[in-house]
Amino acid sequence: MLLLVVLYHFVESENIVHSFIA
């Protein structure tokens, strides 16, 4: 369960980074 939360947070960060760059 915790792994899912960490993975979700990582994906969220990825989206934020891509949105910031784009």
PyMOL commands that place a pseudoatom at each C-alpha (Angstrom):
pseudoatom trace, name=CA, resn=MET, resi=1, chain=A, elem=C, hetatm=0, pos=[0.000, 0.000, 0.000]
pseudoatom trace, name=CA, resn=LEU, resi=2, chain=A, elem=C, hetatm=0, pos=[2.743, 2.435, 0.986]
pseudoatom trace, name=CA, resn=LEU, resi=3, chain=A, elem=C, hetatm=0, pos=[4.571, 1.637, -2.248]
pseudoatom trace, name=CA, resn=LEU, resi=4, chain=A, elem=C, hetatm=0, pos=[1.487, 2.715, -4.204]
pseudoatom trace, name=CA, resn=VAL, resi=5, chain=A, elem=C, hetatm=0, pos=[1.422, 6.032, -2.385]
pseudoatom trace, name=CA, resn=VAL, resi=6, chain=A, elem=C, hetatm=0, pos=[5.112, 6.630, -3.089]
pseudoatom trace, name=CA, resn=LEU, resi=7, chain=A, elem=C, hetatm=0, pos=[4.658, 5.671, -6.748]
pseudoatom trace, name=CA, resn=TYR, resi=8, chain=A, elem=C, hetatm=0, pos=[1.648, 7.985, -7.039]
pseudoatom trace, name=CA, resn=HIS, resi=9, chain=A, elem=C, hetatm=0, pos=[3.615, 10.850, -5.493]
pseudoatom trace, name=CA, resn=PHE, resi=10, chain=A, elem=C, hetatm=0, pos=[6.480, 10.193, -7.926]
pseudoatom trace, name=CA, resn=VAL, resi=11, chain=A, elem=C, hetatm=0, pos=[4.085, 10.314, -10.899]
pseudoatom trace, name=CA, resn=GLU, resi=12, chain=A, elem=C, hetatm=0, pos=[2.560, 13.536, -9.546]
pseudoatom trace, name=CA, resn=SER, resi=13, chain=A, elem=C, hetatm=0, pos=[6.028, 15.080, -9.272]
pseudoatom trace, name=CA, resn=GLU, resi=14, chain=A, elem=C, hetatm=0, pos=[6.822, 13.931, -12.808]
pseudoatom trace, name=CA, resn=ASN, resi=15, chain=A, elem=C, hetatm=0, pos=[3.671, 15.658, -14.087]
pseudoatom trace, name=CA, resn=ILE, resi=16, chain=A, elem=C, hetatm=0, pos=[4.510, 18.859, -12.216]
pseudoatom trace, name=CA, resn=VAL, resi=17, chain=A, elem=C, hetatm=0, pos=[8.054, 18.864, -13.636]
pseudoatom trace, name=CA, resn=HIS, resi=18, chain=A, elem=C, hetatm=0, pos=[6.822, 18.249, -17.192]
pseudoatom trace, name=CA, resn=SER, resi=19, chain=A, elem=C, hetatm=0, pos=[4.166, 20.958, -16.839]
pseudoatom trace, name=CA, resn=PHE, resi=20, chain=A, elem=C, hetatm=0, pos=[6.767, 23.377, -15.467]
pseudoatom trace, name=CA, resn=ILE, resi=21, chain=A, elem=C, hetatm=0, pos=[9.171, 22.672, -18.346]
pseudoatom trace, name=CA, resn=ALA, resi=22, chain=A, elem=C, hetatm=0, pos=[6.364, 22.825, -20.948]
for i in range(1, 22): cmd.bond("trace and resi %d" % i, "trace and resi %d" % (i + 1))
show_as sticks, trace
zoom trace
